[in-house]
Amino acid sequence: MAQLSKAKSSKSADQPGQPKQTRAKRQTQRQQSKRGKQQKPSIRVYFLGGLNEIGKNFTLFECENDMVIVDCGMAFPDGDMLGVDLVLPDFTFVERNVGKIRGVVLTHGHEDHIGAIPYLLKKINVPVYGTPLTLGLVEGKLKEHGLHGKAKMHVVRPGGQVKLGCLNVEFIHVNHSIPDSVGLAIHSPAGTVIHTGDFKIDCTPAQGEMIDLSRFAQLGQEGVLALLADSTNAERPGYTMTESKVNDSFERLFKRAENSRIIIATFASNISRVQQIINCAVKYGRKVALSGRSMINVMGIGVEMGYLDVPDGVLIDLDLINRYPKEKVVLVTTGSQGEPMSALTRMAFADHRKVEVGPGDFIIISARPIPGNEKTVGTVIDELMKRGCEVVYESMYEVHVSGHACQEELKLMQGITKPKYVIPVHGEQKHLRKHARLAYAMGKTDSEVYIGDIGDVLELNQDYMKKLPSVPAGRVLVDGLGVGDVGSIVLRDRKHLAEDGLIVVVCTIAQEDGHVISGPDVVSRGFVYVRESEPLMDEAKELVNAVLENCADNNVHDWGTLKTRIKDELSRMLYDRTKRNPMILPIIMEV
């Protein structure tokens, strides 16, 4: 009876007749206990490249002291980066945290995703994970940098997973303009984060299968914390065209050019596009030659690894193209972006050692200009037309389709993955903001969408998303063998020299009293043509002489002061006479 009475008493404590304060307290305790069991850690995302720019994709994920790098790409220099060859990410933050980094995971083999790998591996020796073709292209780069055999490379096929500390990275097959492209599902104690890499949805790809939408949808059912998605084509409505459209266009153009030599410029890494060209060439009985170092390297790797099917006798050496009738040759070349040293540009300006173009050449540019390259591509097209070539480019015919998702595909990806947070990546500010608007249109709020910048750190949790203090990030410039030795000051000087020229002032002064013994001589480079400006040069000499004599009379012998006064006075006089500001370099010798 006592036990029964005790049970009744316990039960009645939750009855409506009991005090409200007691019931509320117990309810709060139950909620706190439940929340404590479900509480998960956070995952941090460090944006070290690829935002507010095209290229240089470089992202770092951290959870519970384990870090994983996703992609390590380079960018091509802007027009104001005079003399610069490549632009790399800043590795400062990565070097500081080398003890936490478990590996580098690559989504695909384009330069803007793998181009900086050799430079990173020279700084830190960490394992690299990627699909077969991606790592094949990386191996080629490592050989050039003397790192072959020194890096730890691990092949992971689409559908596979790799355990990196507490992070389990899953490779998911996607469509892009290079085979073996993958998106990533990063499974962590904080939740699953999806990084799409570069992708599009192509139901009839030129090579391989269509994107694994079922796996993305399955992850969406299981729960996705955040989606980091490609924004490159976020401004374009609709869907990206399928690669099969290019097949049809090539068929039509090969028929149209039956009496001409066909020259096709495309990205070296677009192996499926080259396969389409080879298939058309075989069908119409033409031989295929390759031009451009990167084209030859990538195609060699493609054939070796089985991604290119080239029948025997179809490929010929570039040196042998003149032995065949023009109508029996197809030349596949680099230079679709108008790069100054590329094969197509050298042909356009009659600077190619082995290929001379002119009437009878049918040239197809099978690529879309990267933003910022439109002017250089247009110049190359104009030069080719001046030489009598017939030129077909992307805006005229369907000779190129993008490898990036348009608006409807981006919405579809968000719809099937059902992420808590949406983070646009890969693109300039206009692309990121357009992508964000798509997320808003699908019901996301400001607190669920984040537009970042290089150096930003984002903490993701099931209960919140917040920005943390920034970390070191930016760009490192490569000029020849120098990495990072060209900075903003050097670029400023180069720009100054390019725009206004140089004036060199040379003179000799006496060590005892500072009076002028010899000179001054004034040398102009890129400022004025001296023979036509002798009065100006004479005036400059007289001014410099007066400045030096004045300093000597006032007992001023400090080198810095002498040079500064020469620069200031001469600069003022030249601007008054010419409205130009050349760089002035005083050289003073004492005897």
N, C-alpha and C positions, 0 to 999 in steps of 0.2 A: 504493500500500500504506500509505503514511504517513497519507493522508486516511482510508482505511478504518479503520486502527488508532485514529485520533483519534475517529472516530464511535463505534466500539465502546466506547472509554473513556468517552465522554460518556454513552452509553446506560446503561452499567453502573453509573453513579453513583446511579441510582434503584433499583437492584436490591436485593432483600432482604438481600443480603450486605453492603451498605454500612452505615456507622454510623448509628444512629437519630437522633443529634443533627443530622446533615446533612439527612436527609429532613424532619425536623420544621421545621428552619429554612426550607427551601425552601417547604414547605406554608404556613407562616405568611406568608412573603413574597407568595405567590400570593393568599392570602385578603385581605391588606392592600391589594394592588393592585386586587383585585376590588371591595373595599369603597370604596376611594377613587373608583373610577369611578362607583359608584352613590350616593354620598353626596349628599343633597339639602339645600337650605337649609330653614329653618323658616318657618312662617307664624304670626303673632301675632293673637290675637282679643282685642279690648278690649270688655268688657261695660259699656256706659255707660247702659243702661236696659233695662227689660223683664224683669228677674229679680227674684223675690220681690215682684212687684207685677203688677197687671193694667193694661196700657197702657204708654205712654212707651217704646216699643221703639226701641232705638238701639244699634247694634253697629258696631264699626270693625275692619276687617281690614288687616293690614300684612304685606308681604313685600318684602324688598330695597328698603326706603325708599319704597315706593309704598303709599298708604293708600286704602281705599275704605269709605265709610259705607253701611251697609245699614239703610234705614228711619230716619225721624226723627219720632217720634210724640209725642203729648201724653197726659196722663191727666187725669181729672176729680178734683176735690179730695175728700178724705175729710171725714167729718162734723166733725172737729176743726180743719179749715182754714177757720175762720170768715171769710167775706167773700171768699175766694179764688175766682177764676174758672177758671183753668187751672193745670196743673202741667206744666212743661217739663223736659227733661233739662238737666244742667249742661254747657255747651259749652266749659268752660275748657281741657280737654285738646285738643279739636279746634282751638281758636284758637291754641294753642301750636304745633301741627303743621300749620298751614295750607299751608305750602310743600310738604308731602308728599301732600296730599289730592288725588286725581285725579277724584273725583266722588261723588255720592250716588245710590245705586241703590234704587228703591222696589219693594216686592213687590205692594202693592195700595193701594186708595184709602180705607181706613178711618182715622178720626181718630187712633187709637192708633199709626198708622204714618206718617201724613203731616202731622198737626196742628201740629208744631213747625217745619215747613220754612220758613215765612216768617220766624220768629225766627232760625233758623240763617243764612238768606241775608242778613239784616241784619248779621250778624257777619262772615261769610266768603262771598265770591262764587265758588261752585264750580258746575260743570255738574250737572244733575239728569237722571237716566235713568229711564224708566218706560214702562208700556204706555199706549195712547191714553186710556182712561178715567181712569186714575190721574193722568196729567198734566193732563187736562181739569179734574179736581177741584182739583188743586194750583193751576192758573191762576186758578180762582175765588177761592182764598184769597189769592193774590198781589195780585189786584185790590183786595181789601179792605184790604191793607196798603200800597198804593201802590207795589208792586214789579212791576206788570205791564209786560212788555217788557224788564225789567232783568236777569232771570234767564235763564241758558242752559238751555233745555229740549230734551231729545232723546228722541224716541219710539222705543222698541224693542218690536217685537211678539214674542209668545211663539214660541220657536224661534230667535230672533235672538241675536246676541252683540255685546258691546261691549268694546273693548280699553282698559284703564285702567292704563297703565304696564305692569308685568310681569304684571298680573292680567287675565285674560280672563273676563268675567262672562257666563254663558249664562242666558237666560230660559226657564224650563220651565213650561208651562201646568199649573195646578192648579185644583181646585174649591174655592170658598169662597162666602160669602154676598154677594159683590159680583163682577161680571164683571171680566175682564181681570186676574185674580190669577195670580201666578207664584211658583214656587220658583226658587232661584238655584243654579247650579253655578259655583263660583269656581275657575277653573283657574289654578294658580300653579306656579312652579318647585318649590314644596314638595309639590305634589300637589293633588288636587281636594277642595274642601270644599263640601258641599251644605248650603244653608240653605233649609228648606222654606217659610219664611214661614208664614202661616196657611193651613191646607189641610184638606181631607177627601177621601175617595174616594167619588165619587157617579157611579154608572153611568148614571143617568137625571136629569141636572141640568135645572133649569128653563130655562137658557139655555146655549148653547155646547156644547162637547164634554166628555167625561169627562177626568179627569186623565191626563197623558201618562206613564202607568206604564212604558211601553216604554223611554222615554228614561232614566228613573231606573234601570231594570234594566240598560240598556246601560252607564251610568256605573258601576254596581256591578260589571259584568264587567271594565271597564277599570281599576277600582281607585279607591276613595274613601278619602281620609285621615280625614275627620271628617264626621259628620252632626249638624247643629244642627236640632232638630225641635220643632215646636209642641207644648206640653204642656198647653194650656188644658183639654182634656177627658180628660187622662190618668187621672182617677179613674173615668171611665165605662167599664164593660165593653162588649164587643160592638162594633158598628158604628154610626156616625151614620146616622140615617134619611135617605132621599133626599128631595129637594125635591118630588118627585111626590106624596108623602104630604100635603103642605100643599095641593096642588091639590085632592085628594079632600076634604079637610076644608073648604076654602072652598066647594066645591060643596054640601056638606051644609048648611053654616051659611047660605048665601045662600037655600037653599030654606026653611030653618026661619024665617028673618027676612023672609019675603016681604011682611009687612005693616008692617015697621019700617024706620026709617032705620038704615043700617049705618055705624058709625064704626070704622075699623081703625087702631090705633096700631102702628107698626113703625119700624125704624131708617131714617132718610132714605137711607142709603147702600145699602140692600137693594133694588137696582133690580129684580132678578129677582122679588122678592116683590111689589113694586108692579105689575110686569107681570102676575103671576098675578091680582092683584086687578082690574086693568083688564079682563083677559080674562073674568073672571066677571061683572063689571059689564055688559060688552057683551052677554054671553049672556043675562042676565036683564033687559036693557033699562033699566039704571040710568045716570045721569050720575055723573061722578067729580069731586070737588073736593079740592084740596090745602090743608092748613093747617100752618103752621110755616115759618119762614124757611129753615131748612136743607133741608126737604123740597122746597120750591119751587125752591131753587137747584140741588139735585142732580138733580131730575127735569128741569129745564130743560136741564142739561148732557146728561143721558141721552137726551132726545129729539133734541137738536141733533146728537149724535154717533152716533145710530142704534142705541143700546142699548135704547131703549123704542119699542115700536110702539103708537101711540095713534090709533085711527080718528078721523076728523074728527067734531066735534060731541060727543065723549064728555066731554072735559074742560070744566068750567065754572068760572067765578070763584066764590070763596067768598062774595062779596057776593050772588050770585044763588041760593043754595041754597033760600031761603025761597019762591022762585017756583015750585018744583017740589014735587009731593007727596012726603011723607017716604019712602014706599016706592019712590021712583024715584031716590034719592040714595045715593051711597057717599062718605063723607068719609075721606080718608087723611091721617093726622096724625102728628106727632112726639109724644114723651112716653111711649114704652114703658118708660122707666127711671124714671118718676116725677120727672123733673127739675123743680125748683120753677117755672121760667119757661116750661116747655114748653106747647104748645097743649092737650094732654089734661089736664094738671094744672089749667090755668086754667079749662077747661070743668068739671072736677070741683068746683072751688071757686067756680063762678058768677062767674068773673073774666074770661071771654073776651068780647071786644067784639062778636063776630059770631055766635057759636054758643052756644045755650042748650040743655043736655041735660036729659032727664027721661023720663017714661014714653013708650014708643014708640021709644026708642033702643036699638039692639042693638050693643053695643060689644065688639070683639075686640082683645085685646092680643096681637099676633103677634110676641112676643120673649120671651126668657128673661131674668130680672133678672141683671145683672152682679153678681158677688159683692160684697156690701156695700150693694146697692140694694134688697134684698128688703123692708125696712121701708117705704121711701118708695113703692114700687110697691103694697104692700098698703094703704097709707093712701089712695092715689088710687082703688084698686078699691073700698074701703069707701065713700068719698064718692060715687062714681058710683052705687053700689047704693042709698045713702040717697036719692038723687034719683029712684029708680024705674027706673033703667036696668038692662037685662039685660047682664051682663058675662061674657065668655068669655075665659079666660086660659090660658097654656101648659100648666099642670099638669092642666087639665080635658080639653082636646082637642088634637089634633095640629095646632095652628095655628102652630107654629113648629118648625123643625129647626135644629140648631146648624150652624155653618159650620166646626167644628173636628173633627179626627179623634179617635175613641175608641180604646180600647186595641188592638183587633184591627188597626185601620188603622195605628197607630203601629208595631206589630210587623211588619206587612206592609212598611211603608216601610223599616224597618231590615233586614228580610230580603232585599229586592231590591237595596238599595244596598250591602250588605255593608261598612259602614264599619269602619275600624280603631278609631276612637274615636266614642263617642256622647255628645253634649252636649245635655241638655234645656234648652230656652229657652221664653220666653213663659209666665209663670205665677207663682203664689205658691209658697212652699216646699213645700206639700203636693202641688202638681201636679208640681213638678220631681222630688221624691223618688219619687212614684208612677211617673213615666216612667222614672226610673233603675231601679226594680225590674223594669220590663218588659224593660229591656236586660239586666239580670242573668239574668232568666229565659231569655233567648235566648243565653246563654253568655258574656256580657261579664263581665270581672272589674273589681274596684275601680280598677285602674290604667288601665282603658280607658273609664271613665265619669266625667264631671266635672259636679258641681252647683255652679254659680257664684253670685256675688252682684255687685251693682252696684259697679263700680270694679275688679273682678278683671281680670287679664291672664293669658292662657293661651298658652303657646308649644307649637305642634304640630309634630312632626317624625316622619319615618317610624320613628325608633327610640325616641321617647319623647314624653310629654305632661307638661309641668310648669307650675306656677303661678309667675308672676313678681311683683315688687312691685306693689302697687295704684297706680292713677292717680286724679286728682281726678274724682269723679262724684257724682251726687246729684240734687237737684231744685231748680228755680227756680220761684218762685210768681208768677203773674200776677194782679194785682188792678187792674181798670180799665185805665188806660194805663201803670201801673207794672209793670215787669218786673224782678223780683229785689229790689225795695225792701221787700218783706214777708218777713221772716225768722223764725227761731224765737222771737226775743224779742218781736216784734210779735204773733205768733200766741199766745204765752204771755199777753201783756197782754189780747188780745181774749178769750181763754178765761177769764181771771180776771174781766174785766168781765161776761162773759156769765153766769158762775156765781155771782158774789158781789156784783156791783154796784160803785158808786163813791161815795166820800165826798170832797167838795171842802171844804177848810178855807181861808178867806180872812181875812186880818187885816192891819192896818197898824201898823208900829212906828216909834218915833222914831229918827232917824238918829244922834242924839247919844248916847243911853244905852240904846237897844234896848227900852225899855218899850212896852207896848201902848197905842196911841192910839185905834184903832178896831177893833171886832170882839172876838174872832173870830166869823165866821159859818160855820155848818156846813151844807152842801148835800148832800142824799142823792139819788142816782139808781140805782134798781134794788137798793137795800139794804133800806130800811124805808120804810113810808108815814109821812111826817113827822107828819101830823096825829094819827096814833094813837100816835106815839112821841116826843112832846114832852119827857117827862122824860129819855129817853135822849139826845136832842139837846142839852138843857140841860147834862147831865152832861159831854157831849163838849166843849161850849164852855168850861166851867169848867176841864176838864183841860188843854185847849190853852192857855188863858190862864195857868194855873199853870206850865206848862212854859216858856212865853215869859218870864214874869216871873222865874223861877228862872235862866234863861240870862242875862237882863239883870243880875240881882244878882251873878252870877258873872263878869260881863264877857265873856260868850260872844256874839260877833257874826257868826261864820262862817255863811254861808247854808246850806252843806251840813250843818253840825252841827245848826242849828235845825230844818231839814226832817226830818232823820233822827230827832231826838228826838221831834218831833211824831208821826211815823209810828209809831215804836216804842211810845210810851206810849198813843196812841189805839188802835192795833191791839190791844194787850194788853187794854185796857178793853173794847173792843167784842166781842172774842172771849169774855171772861169773861161778858158780859151776854147775848150772842146765839149764841155758838158759830159765828160766821161771820167770814170774813176778806175784807172789801171792799177794793178798791184805794183807797188814801188819797193824795190829791193836795193837798199844802199850797201855797198861793199867798201869799207874803209881800211886802208893799210897804213901802218906807222913805220917810218924808217928814221 
